[in-house]
Amino acid sequence: MDIFLLLDIVGTCIGLVYLWLEYNAKRSLWIVSMIMPAIDIFLYYEKGLYADFGMAIYYLLIAIYGWIVWNFGLTKQQPAVNHKKAYRPIVKTPTWQIPLLTLAFAGIWALLYFVLTKTDSTVPVLDSIANALSIVAMWMLARKYLEQWLVWLVVDAILCGLYIYKGVPFHGALYGFYTIIAILGYRKWQRMLKA
């Protein structure tokens, strides 16, 4: 079996575990999200998905941040009661952060696009858009913002097509599945927020 196909399959299986953990708002998603980049770094570099290659490094760093925030980052709205451990709750994205997140996306997209046009990337526009949105979405996930699912919906739809086009079919199918789960995850987190 081709090593790239094997990495594609293994990465897809790990991605499904990660998705289930995120869907259910399980803290252990951060452990899995530290494992996934190790596989993806090699695969993405060899397939010429350079922004995704760089994203794998970011994913590792944000996974460490997310683990810390979800385990130890209490908010003013959710203080520890009677010295018992209280974990970060699901919250809506603060309105004042939306323009900042939009500016962050635009700046990251411009930088990634500029870098990718200096490589042999054949898909610099979509690759840079998807990865800039992913950076924002992962930060929102680390903060446990409900609307992170809406950002992932766009990312997943773009990456589904991009991976199929670039010859990484199992990851393409995974991101097609992620697109559906992003809709279901948003609804589930809405219910969890209300509860």
C-alpha positions in Angstrom: 0.0 0.0 0.0 1.2 3.5 -0.8 2.5 5.3 2.3 0.5 8.4 1.4 -2.7 6.5 1.1 -2.0 4.8 4.5 -1.3 8.2 6.1 -4.5 9.5 4.6 -6.6 6.6 6.0 -5.0 6.7 9.5 -5.3 10.5 9.6 -9.0 10.2 8.6 -9.7 7.6 11.4 -8.0 9.9 14.0 -10.0 12.8 12.5 -13.3 10.9 13.1 -12.4 10.3 16.7 -11.5 14.0 17.1 -14.8 15.0 15.5 -16.8 12.8 17.9 -15.0 14.4 20.9 -15.6 17.9 19.6 -19.2 17.2 18.8 -19.7 16.1 22.4 -17.6 18.9 23.8 -15.2 16.4 25.5 -12.0 17.9 26.8 -10.0 14.9 25.5 -10.4 16.3 22.0 -7.3 18.3 22.7 -5.2 15.1 23.3 -6.3 13.8 19.9 -5.7 17.1 18.3 -2.1 16.9 19.4 -1.7 13.5 17.6 -3.3 14.5 14.3 -0.7 17.1 13.2 2.1 14.5 13.5 0.6 12.5 10.6 -0.6 15.5 8.6 2.7 17.3 8.5 4.3 14.7 6.3 1.2 14.1 4.2 0.5 17.7 3.4 4.1 18.6 2.6 4.4 15.7 0.1 1.1 16.7 -1.5 2.1 20.3 -1.9 -0.5 21.7 0.5 2.0 24.0 2.1 -0.5 26.1 4.1 -2.0 22.9 5.6 1.6 21.9 6.4 2.0 25.1 8.3 -1.4 24.7 9.9 -0.4 21.3 11.4 2.2 23.2 13.5 -0.4 25.8 14.5 -2.8 22.9 15.4 -0.3 21.4 17.8 0.2 24.8 19.5 -3.5 25.6 19.7 -4.2 22.1 21.0 -1.9 22.8 24.0 -3.6 26.2 24.5 -7.1 24.6 24.2 -6.2 21.9 26.7 -5.1 24.6 29.2 -8.2 26.8 28.6 -10.7 24.0 28.8 -9.2 22.5 31.9 -8.1 25.6 33.9 -9.6 28.6 32.2 -12.6 29.6 34.3 -14.6 32.6 33.2 -16.3 35.3 35.2 -19.6 33.8 34.2 -18.6 30.3 35.5 -16.5 30.6 38.7 -15.6 27.5 40.8 -18.3 26.8 43.3 -17.3 25.5 46.8 -13.7 25.0 45.5 -14.9 22.3 43.1 -13.5 22.2 39.6 -15.7 24.1 37.1 -14.8 23.8 33.4 -15.2 26.4 30.8 -18.8 26.5 29.6 -20.0 26.9 26.0 -20.7 30.6 25.3 -21.7 32.8 22.4 -18.9 34.8 20.7 -18.9 38.2 22.3 -20.2 40.8 19.8 -17.2 43.0 20.3 -14.9 40.2 19.1 -16.5 39.6 15.7 -14.8 42.6 14.0 -11.5 41.6 15.6 -11.9 38.0 14.4 -12.8 39.3 10.9 -9.7 41.5 10.8 -7.6 38.6 12.0 -8.9 36.4 9.3 -8.3 39.1 6.6 -4.7 39.6 7.8 -3.9 35.9 8.1 -5.5 35.2 4.7 -3.4 38.0 3.0 -0.2 36.7 4.6 -0.9 33.1 3.7 -1.9 34.0 0.1 1.3 36.0 -0.3 3.4 33.1 0.9 1.6 30.5 -1.1 2.0 32.5 -4.4 5.8 32.2 -3.8 5.6 28.4 -3.8 4.5 25.9 -6.4 1.0 25.7 -4.8 -1.7 25.2 -7.5 -4.5 26.4 -5.2 -3.2 29.4 -3.2 -6.6 31.2 -3.0 -8.6 28.4 -1.5 -5.8 27.0 0.5 -5.1 30.3 2.2 -8.8 31.1 2.8 -9.5 27.7 4.4 -6.4 27.9 6.5 -7.0 31.5 7.7 -10.5 30.5 8.6 -9.2 27.4 10.4 -6.8 29.5 12.5 -9.8 31.7 13.6 -12.1 28.7 14.2 -9.5 26.8 16.3 -9.0 29.8 18.5 -12.8 30.1 18.8 -13.0 26.4 19.7 -10.3 26.9 22.4 -12.5 29.7 23.9 -15.5 27.3 23.5 -17.5 29.7 21.4 -20.7 28.3 19.9 -20.2 30.0 16.5 -16.9 28.2 15.9 -19.1 25.6 14.2 -20.3 28.1 11.6 -16.7 28.9 10.7 -15.9 25.2 10.5 -18.9 24.7 8.1 -17.2 27.0 5.6 -13.8 25.6 6.1 -14.9 22.0 5.8 -16.8 22.6 2.6 -13.8 24.2 1.0 -11.4 21.6 2.2 -13.6 18.7 1.0 -13.3 19.9 -2.5 -9.7 20.9 -2.2 -8.5 17.5 -0.9 -10.5 15.6 -3.6 -8.9 17.9 -6.2 -5.4 17.4 -4.8 -5.7 13.5 -4.7 -6.2 13.0 -1.0 -9.6 11.3 -1.3 -10.1 9.9 2.3 -9.4 13.3 3.8 -11.8 14.8 1.2 -14.5 12.4 2.3 -13.7 13.2 6.0 -14.2 16.9 5.4 -17.4 16.2 3.6 -18.6 14.4 6.7 -17.2 17.3 8.8 -19.4 19.6 6.9 -22.5 17.7 7.9 -21.3 17.4 11.5 -20.6 21.1 11.7 -24.3 21.7 11.2 -25.3 19.1 13.7 -22.6 20.2 16.1 -23.9 23.8 16.0 -27.3 22.6 16.9 -26.1 20.3 19.7 -23.9 23.0 21.2 -26.9 25.4 21.0 -28.9 22.9 23.1 -26.0 22.5 25.5 -25.7 26.3 25.9 -29.3 26.6 26.8 -29.1 23.7 29.2 
